[in-house]
């Protein structure tokens, strides 16, 4: 049964999808379309010319012409075939492959760049997440953009063949019509009727095949990837663990086999549905192929029958009979394949519509142009003034009516229960999001007015969900190809990783992990966190923002980080987030958040005096774990 969503896909929408996809890729490289058209035209002309010249040669042989006369079309046929084959080969190897490869690289690169430069608020929105899931599904459904080129080639081949063989057929048809033979007229009418009937039946069957395939695509599109291609145990397992064989430890230790078996069973049900669908598709494909063969056979048989009949009647020479038979077969095939090519192209364009939609998304955050004042004394003041914020797709406030001022050079700790808005405050400060209400000021100026690239240079940040890349250690610390080795080593030493650095085989040039380099080193979670801290220190920004920077560190390493914290920030303004209140005592100022609101602020000693306050409650809830 046709789904409601699919039923709405009209010819106009299909054409618009095709137009959008071709228009976008055409702008990348126009020659990627010019050269294929030229190559296919060359192939079509060669095929039609071969038919015409071959028919002429056979006619000369039938009439017993002199060999010197026959030699001219033979030489012309050989020369034309060689020349056009050379043109086609040169275009294919020297131009077509590189041009199309470049279009695909730019196309994929634009999508990757879109994610890198898109507003983070958009990336984190349900709309973009859903769109990205659809893109991943689309890419798993075929060869991606390559399908566009293949489908267009097939469409152009049908188009040029129709033109070339129609030109060849017209003179012969003129002779046939001028014969005024009623039986031949009747025969031509019967031929047209049979071919039309068979062609429509084949087209209808293939349309059912493509529609069922499109329905399946549309219905599965919103599903999770793991349900998208339901199959057997190993493919399912690889999707669940995402290639991480370490996950198997947890299966063994937590007896997770039953859990896995449950999902494998569910997956098998999905697979069974898929197999039934594939069986239906196979039957339709077979029926369509049978009807297509019937059309081809009828066209060939009728073409040669009428050609032979007219030749026997003396209406035209034997060569014309061959030309008519070959041409009518090619024309019927081209007509038959034209609709099929368009449907395949429509499906390809439909799959890529999600990518084009992603590429067309405009940033929503205001892009200021005001330069940030360069201050050698780092005297920058940040103020939150009546700030309220809700994440995309939610109605609950993550922060509500927050007013807070960060004093120059101070070390502030932000504490509170999970979901109190601590990390959200950092994200707003870095302008990953803009507040819906209120404003954030830098030295009295709304941060939205500053150029984003200059404003972000003010902050060195370590988020709790930081990531390191499978690149050399030095490049991870510098976040750049250019690494100041002395500065990188100093940052790693300050972060407490000097001994590990000395033990690395290639020092700062040692690759992390083994995704790229076989001799890469595996690092622990605590070591990764120290590298992330070193990266923040390397940047040497006026503000240091640390979101749970010691969550993966052992107590000794945590103590080393805290005891050297003053040296690390070196007079810069620091904002520190932690669930462990004992680690906040070194801060000059502590802000307590609860349910998105600032409810307390002061030093550790001042906050403990308020026995009814949230800080007092949190402190004594954790006090049993503290030691003097």
C-alpha positions in Angstrom: 0.0 0.0 0.0 1.3 3.4 -0.9 2.2 5.5 2.2 0.7 8.9 2.6 4.1 10.5 2.5 5.1 8.9 -0.7 1.8 9.6 -2.4 2.5 13.3 -2.1 5.6 13.0 -4.2 4.3 14.4 -7.5 6.1 14.7 -10.9 6.6 18.4 -10.1 8.3 17.6 -6.8 10.5 15.0 -8.5 11.4 17.4 -11.2 12.2 20.1 -8.6 14.4 17.7 -6.6 16.3 16.8 -9.8 16.6 20.5 -10.8 18.0 21.4 -7.4 20.5 18.7 -7.3 21.8 19.3 -10.8 21.8 23.1 -10.3 23.9 22.7 -7.1 26.5 20.3 -8.6 26.5 22.2 -11.9 27.8 25.3 -10.0 30.7 23.2 -8.6 32.0 22.3 -12.1 30.0 22.8 -15.3 32.4 20.7 -17.3 31.3 17.6 -15.2 28.1 17.8 -17.3 29.5 19.1 -20.6 32.0 16.2 -21.0 29.6 13.4 -20.3 27.1 14.9 -22.8 29.8 15.1 -25.4 31.0 11.5 -24.7 27.5 10.1 -24.9 26.7 12.1 -28.1 29.9 10.7 -29.5 28.9 7.1 -28.7 25.4 7.6 -30.1 26.7 9.1 -33.3 29.2 6.2 -33.6 26.4 3.6 -33.1 24.0 5.3 -35.6 26.8 5.9 -38.2 27.9 2.3 -37.8 24.4 1.1 -38.6 24.1 3.4 -41.6 27.5 2.5 -43.1 27.1 -1.2 -42.4 23.8 -1.2 -44.2 25.4 0.7 -47.1 28.3 -1.9 -47.3 25.9 -4.8 -47.2 23.7 -3.2 -49.9 26.9 -2.7 -52.1 27.8 -6.3 -51.5 24.3 -7.5 -52.4 24.5 -5.4 -55.6 28.0 -6.8 -56.4 29.6 -3.4 -56.6 33.3 -3.1 -57.3 35.6 -3.5 -54.3 37.1 -0.1 -54.9 33.7 1.4 -54.4 32.9 -0.7 -51.4 36.2 0.2 -49.8 35.2 3.8 -49.3 32.4 3.2 -46.8 34.5 0.5 -45.1 37.4 2.9 -44.6 35.0 5.6 -43.5 33.4 3.2 -41.0 36.7 2.1 -39.6 38.1 5.7 -39.4 34.9 7.1 -37.8 34.7 4.2 -35.3 38.3 4.7 -34.4 38.1 8.4 -34.1 34.9 8.5 -32.0 36.2 5.7 -29.8 39.3 7.7 -29.1 37.2 10.8 -28.3 35.0 8.8 -25.9 38.0 7.2 -24.3 39.9 10.4 -23.8 36.9 12.1 -22.4 36.2 9.2 -20.0 39.8 8.8 -18.7 41.2 12.3 -18.9 38.2 14.5 -18.1 35.1 12.7 -16.9 36.6 10.7 -14.0 38.6 13.5 -12.5 35.9 16.1 -13.0 33.2 14.0 -11.4 35.5 12.9 -8.6 36.2 16.6 -7.9 32.4 17.4 -7.8 31.9 14.6 -5.3 34.8 15.7 -3.1 33.5 19.3 -3.1 30.0 18.2 -2.5 31.0 16.0 0.5 33.4 18.6 1.7 30.7 21.3 1.7 28.6 19.1 3.9 31.5 18.4 6.3 32.3 22.1 6.4 28.7 22.9 7.0 28.8 21.0 10.3 32.1 22.6 11.2 30.9 26.2 10.8 27.1 25.9 11.5 25.9 27.6 14.6 26.2 25.1 17.5 22.6 25.9 18.5 21.5 24.6 15.1 23.6 21.5 15.3 22.1 20.7 18.7 18.5 21.2 17.5 16.1 18.3 16.9 15.6 19.5 13.3 19.2 19.2 12.3 19.7 16.0 14.2 16.8 14.4 12.4 18.0 15.8 9.1 21.5 14.4 9.8 19.9 11.0 10.5 18.1 11.1 7.2 21.4 12.0 5.4 23.1 9.0 7.0 20.2 6.8 5.9 20.4 8.2 2.3 24.1 7.5 2.1 23.5 3.9 3.2 21.0 3.5 0.4 23.4 3.5 -2.6 26.4 5.1 -4.1 25.4 8.7 -3.1 26.2 11.3 -5.6 27.6 8.8 -8.1 24.1 7.6 -8.7 23.3 11.1 -10.1 26.0 10.8 -12.7 25.0 7.2 -13.7 21.3 8.0 -13.9 22.0 11.2 -16.0 24.3 9.2 -18.3 21.5 6.7 -18.9 19.0 9.5 -19.5 21.3 11.3 -21.9 22.0 8.1 -23.7 18.3 7.6 -24.3 17.9 11.2 -25.5 20.8 11.2 -28.0 19.8 7.7 -29.3 16.3 8.9 -30.0 17.6 11.8 -31.9 20.3 9.9 -33.9 18.1 6.9 -34.8 15.1 9.1 -35.6 17.3 10.9 -38.2 18.3 7.6 -39.6 14.7 6.3 -39.7 12.9 9.3 -41.2 14.0 8.8 -44.9 13.1 5.1 -44.7 9.7 5.9 -43.2 9.1 8.4 -46.0 9.6 5.7 -48.5 7.3 3.3 -46.7 4.5 5.9 -46.4 4.8 6.8 -50.1 4.2 3.2 -51.1 0.5 3.6 -50.5 0.1 -0.1 -49.6 -2.9 -0.5 -47.3 -1.7 -3.8 -45.8 1.6 -2.2 -44.8 -0.3 0.7 -43.2 -2.4 -1.8 -41.3 0.7 -3.7 -40.3 2.4 -0.5 -39.1 -0.7 0.3 -37.1 -0.7 -3.2 -35.5 3.0 -2.8 -34.8 2.5 0.5 -33.0 -0.4 -0.9 -31.0 1.5 -4.0 -29.9 4.6 -2.1 -29.0 2.6 0.6 -27.1 0.7 -2.1 -25.2 3.8 -4.0 -24.2 5.7 -0.8 -23.4 3.0 0.5 -21.1 2.7 -2.9 -19.4 6.5 -3.0 -18.8 6.5 0.7 -17.7 3.6 0.1 -15.3 5.3 -3.0 -13.7 8.6 -1.1 -13.4 6.7 1.8 -11.9 5.2 -0.5 -9.3 8.7 -1.8 -8.6 10.2 1.7 -8.2 7.2 2.8 -6.1 7.5 -0.1 -3.7 11.2 0.6 -3.4 10.5 4.3 -2.8 7.8 3.4 -0.2 10.2 1.2 1.6 12.8 4.0 1.5 10.4 6.6 2.8 9.0 4.4 5.6 12.4 3.4 6.8 14.0 6.8 6.5 13.0 8.1 10.0 14.2 4.8 11.7 17.4 4.5 13.6 20.3 3.2 11.5 20.5 0.0 13.6 16.9 -0.9 12.4 17.5 0.4 8.9 19.5 -2.5 7.7 18.4 -5.3 10.0 20.4 -8.4 9.3 22.3 -11.1 11.1 24.2 -11.3 14.4 27.5 -9.9 13.3 26.2 -7.0 11.4 23.9 -6.1 14.2 26.6 -6.5 16.8 29.0 -4.3 14.9 26.3 -1.5 14.7 25.7 -1.8 18.5 29.3 -1.7 19.5 30.2 0.6 16.6 33.4 -1.3 15.9 34.6 -1.2 19.5 35.6 -4.7 20.5 36.2 -3.6 24.1 32.4 -3.6 24.5 32.5 -7.4 24.5 34.0 -7.3 28.0 30.8 -5.8 29.3 28.7 -8.4 27.6 30.7 -11.1 29.3 30.9 -9.5 32.8 27.2 -8.4 32.9 25.8 -11.4 31.2 24.4 -9.3 28.5 23.9 -12.1 26.0 20.1 -12.2 26.7 19.9 -8.5 26.1 21.8 -8.9 22.8 19.7 -11.9 21.8 16.5 -9.8 22.4 17.7 -7.1 20.0 19.0 -9.7 17.5 15.6 -11.3 17.5 13.9 -8.0 16.9 16.4 -7.4 14.2 15.7 -10.7 12.6 12.0 -9.8 12.4 13.0 -6.6 10.6 15.2 -8.7 8.4 12.3 -11.1 7.6 10.2 -8.1 6.5 13.1 -7.0 4.3 13.5 -10.4 2.8 9.7 -10.6 2.0 10.0 -7.1 0.4 13.0 -8.2 -1.6 11.1 -11.3 -2.8 8.2 -9.0 -4.0 10.7 -6.7 -5.6 12.4 -9.6 -7.3 9.1 -10.8 -8.8 8.2 -7.4 -10.1 11.7 -6.9 -11.5 11.5 -10.3 -13.2 8.1 -9.5 -14.7 9.3 -6.1 -15.8 12.4 -7.7 -17.4 10.2 -10.2 -19.2 7.9 -7.6 -20.6 10.9 -5.4 -21.6 12.4 -8.4 -23.5 9.0 -9.0 -25.2 9.0 -5.3 -26.3 12.5 -5.7 -27.6 11.7 -8.9 -29.4 8.6 -7.6 -30.9 10.4 -4.5 -32.1 13.2 -6.5 -33.7 10.9 -9.1 -35.3 8.5 -6.4 -36.6 11.3 -4.2 -37.8 12.9 -7.0 -39.8 9.6 -8.3 -41.0 8.5 -5.0 -42.4 11.9 -4.2 -43.8 12.0 -7.6 -45.6 8.5 -7.1 -46.9 9.2 -3.7 -48.3 12.5 -4.9 -49.7 10.8 -7.8 -51.5 8.2 -5.4 -52.8 11.1 -3.4 -54.2 10.0 -0.4 -52.2 13.6 0.3 -51.0 17.0 -1.5 -51.1 18.2 -4.1 -48.7 20.4 -1.6 -46.9 17.4 0.5 -46.0 15.7 -2.6 -44.6 18.6 -3.1 -42.3 18.7 0.5 -41.3 15.0 0.5 -40.5 15.1 -2.7 -38.5 18.1 -1.6 -36.4 16.8 2.0 -35.9 13.3 1.0 -34.9 14.7 -1.4 -32.3 16.9 1.3 -30.8 14.1 3.8 -30.8 11.8 1.5 -28.9 14.5 0.6 -26.4 15.2 4.3 -25.8 11.6 5.2 -25.3 11.2 2.2 -23.0 14.2 3.2 -20.9 13.5 6.9 -20.8 10.8 6.7 -18.1 12.8 4.1 -16.1 15.8 6.4 -16.2 13.7 9.4 -15.0 12.3 7.3 -12.1 15.8 6.2 -11.0 17.0 9.8 -11.2 14.0 10.9 -9.2 14.8 8.5 -6.4 18.4 9.6 -6.4 17.4 13.3 -6.2 15.0 12.4 -3.5 17.7 10.8 -1.4 20.0 13.8 -1.9 17.3 16.3 -1.0 18.2 16.0 2.7 21.8 16.9 2.0 20.8 19.9 -0.1 18.4 20.9 2.7 21.2 20.7 5.2 23.5 22.8 2.9 20.8 25.5 2.5 20.3 26.1 6.3 21.2 29.6 7.2 22.8 30.4 10.5 20.3 31.9 13.1 22.7 33.7 15.4 23.5 37.3 14.7 27.0 37.8 13.4 28.6 40.9 14.9 31.5 42.7 13.3 32.8 44.8 16.2 36.5 43.9 16.9 37.4 42.8 20.4 39.6 45.2 22.2 43.1 43.8 22.6 44.3 44.2 26.2 47.7 43.2 27.4 46.5 43.3 31.0 43.6 40.9 30.2 41.1 43.2 32.0 38.0 41.9 30.6 34.8 41.8 32.6 31.9 39.5 31.8 28.4 40.1 33.0 25.2 38.0 32.7 22.2 40.4 33.0 18.8 38.8 33.5 19.7 35.9 31.2 17.1 33.2 30.5 17.6 30.2 28.1 15.8 27.2 26.9 17.4 24.5 24.7 16.0 23.9 21.2 13.0 21.7 21.2 12.3 22.1 25.0 9.9 24.3 27.0 11.8 24.1 30.3 14.3 26.8 31.2 17.9 25.7 31.6 18.7 29.1 33.1 16.2 31.6 34.4 16.7 35.3 35.1 20.4 34.8 35.8 22.5 37.9 36.7 26.2 37.3 37.4 29.4 39.2 37.0 32.9 37.8 36.6 35.5 39.9 38.1 38.9 40.3 36.4 41.5 37.8 37.5 39.3 36.0 40.0 38.8 32.2 40.2 35.1 31.4 40.4 33.6 27.9 41.1 30.1 27.2 39.9 28.4 24.4 41.8 25.0 22.8 41.9 23.1 19.6 41.4 22.8 17.9 38.0 20.7 19.9 35.6 21.1 23.1 37.6 22.5 24.9 34.5 26.2 24.9 35.2 27.4 23.7 31.8 24.7 25.8 30.1 26.2 28.9 31.6 29.6 28.0 30.0 28.0 27.4 26.6 26.3 30.8 26.7 29.5 32.5 27.8 31.3 31.0 24.8 28.4 32.0 22.6 27.6 28.5 21.4 24.0 29.6 22.1 22.4 33.0 22.5 19.9 33.5 25.4 16.3 34.0 24.6 16.0 36.7 27.2 18.6 39.1 28.7 22.1 39.8 27.5 25.7 38.9 28.2 28.2 41.8 28.2 31.9 42.0 27.7 33.3 45.2 29.2 29.7 46.6 29.0 29.1 45.6 25.3 26.6 42.9 24.2 28.8 39.9 23.1 26.5 39.5 20.0 28.0 42.7 18.6 31.6 41.3 18.5 33.1 39.3 15.6 32.6 35.7 16.6 36.1 34.5 15.7 37.7 37.3 17.7 35.4 36.8 20.7 36.0 33.1 21.0 39.7 33.7 21.2 39.1 35.0 24.7 38.3 31.6 26.1 40.2 28.4 26.8 37.7 25.7 27.5 37.7 22.1 28.7 34.2 20.6 28.5 33.4 17.4 30.3 32.6 15.7 26.9 35.9 16.9 25.3 37.4 15.0 22.4 40.9 14.2 21.3 41.8 13.4 17.7 43.8 10.4 16.4 46.7 12.8 15.5 50.1 13.5 17.0 50.1 14.7 20.7 51.5 18.1 19.8 48.8 18.8 17.2 46.2 17.8 19.8 47.6 20.3 22.3 48.1 23.1 19.8 44.9 22.3 17.9 46.9 23.2 14.8 49.4 21.8 12.3 52.0 24.3 13.6 53.1 23.4 17.1 55.3 25.6 19.4 57.2 22.7 21.0 58.4 24.6 24.0 54.9 26.0 24.8 53.3 22.6 24.2 55.7 20.8 26.6 55.2 23.5 29.2 51.4 23.1 29.0 51.7 19.3 29.3 54.1 19.7 32.3 51.7 22.1 34.0 48.8 19.7 33.4 50.9 16.9 35.1 51.8 14.9 32.1 55.5 15.4 31.9 56.5 11.9 32.9 54.2 10.4 30.3 55.5 12.7 27.6 59.1 11.7 28.4 58.1 8.0 28.0 56.4 8.5 24.6 58.5 7.0 21.7 58.2 10.1 19.5 57.5 12.8 22.0 55.1 15.4 20.7 55.0 13.6 17.4 53.6 10.4 18.9 50.1 9.6 17.5 47.3 9.1 19.9 45.3 5.9 19.4 45.8 3.6 16.4 43.0 4.7 14.1 45.6 6.3 11.7 49.1 5.2 12.9 49.8 1.5 13.8 52.3 2.7 16.4 49.9 5.1 18.0 49.6 4.9 21.8 46.5 4.2 23.8 45.9 6.7 26.7 43.8 6.4 29.8 40.8 8.6 30.5 42.8 10.6 33.1 45.7 11.2 30.6 43.2 12.3 28.0 41.8 14.8 30.5 45.2 16.2 31.3 45.9 16.6 27.5 42.6 18.5 27.2 43.7 20.8 30.1 47.1 21.3 28.4 45.3 22.3 25.2 43.4 24.9 27.2 46.6 26.2 28.8 48.4 26.3 25.4 45.8 28.6 24.0 46.7 31.2 26.7 43.4 33.0 26.6 42.2 35.6 29.1 39.4 33.3 30.4 39.9 29.7 31.4 36.7 27.6 31.6 36.9 24.2 33.1 33.8 21.9 33.2 34.6 19.0 35.5 38.3 19.0 34.5 39.4 16.3 37.0 36.4 13.9 36.7 38.7 11.1 35.3 41.7 11.8 37.5 42.8 9.8 40.5 43.0 11.7 43.9 46.7 12.3 43.7 46.5 13.7 40.2 43.5 15.8 41.2 45.5 17.2 44.1 48.4 18.1 41.8 46.0 19.9 39.5 44.4 21.9 42.3 47.6 22.7 44.1 49.0 24.1 40.8 45.8 25.8 39.7 47.1 29.3 40.5 50.1 28.7 38.4 48.0 27.3 35.6 45.6 30.2 35.3 48.5 32.7 36.0 46.3 35.6 36.9 43.7 35.0 34.3 39.9 34.9 35.0 38.9 31.3 35.7 35.5 29.6 35.9 35.5 26.1 37.3 32.6 23.7 37.4 32.6 20.6 39.7 30.2 18.3 41.5 32.9 17.8 44.2 32.7 20.7 46.5 35.9 19.9 48.2 37.8 20.9 45.1 36.2 24.3 45.0 37.7 25.6 48.1 40.7 27.1 46.3 38.4 29.5 44.4 37.9 33.1 45.5 34.2 33.0 44.7 31.6 30.3 44.6 28.2 30.6 42.7 25.5 28.1 43.6 22.9 27.3 40.9 19.7 25.5 41.4 17.0 24.8 38.8 18.6 27.3 36.5 18.7 30.2 39.0 21.6 31.7 41.0 20.6 31.2 44.6 23.8 31.8 46.5 27.2 33.4 46.0 30.2 33.9 48.3 33.4 32.3 49.6 33.4 28.7 50.9 33.4 30.0 54.5 30.7 32.5 53.9 28.4 30.0 52.3 28.8 27.4 55.1 27.5 30.0 57.6 24.1 29.8 56.0 22.9 26.5 57.4 19.6 26.7 55.5 21.4 27.3 52.2 21.8 24.9 49.3 25.6 25.0 49.5 25.5 23.9 53.2 23.2 21.0 52.2 25.5 19.9 49.4 28.6 20.2 51.4 27.4 18.1 54.3 25.9 15.5 51.9 29.4 15.0 50.6 31.3 15.7 53.9 31.5 12.0 54.9 33.9 11.6 51.9 36.2 14.5 52.8 39.3 14.4 54.9 41.2 17.3 56.4 
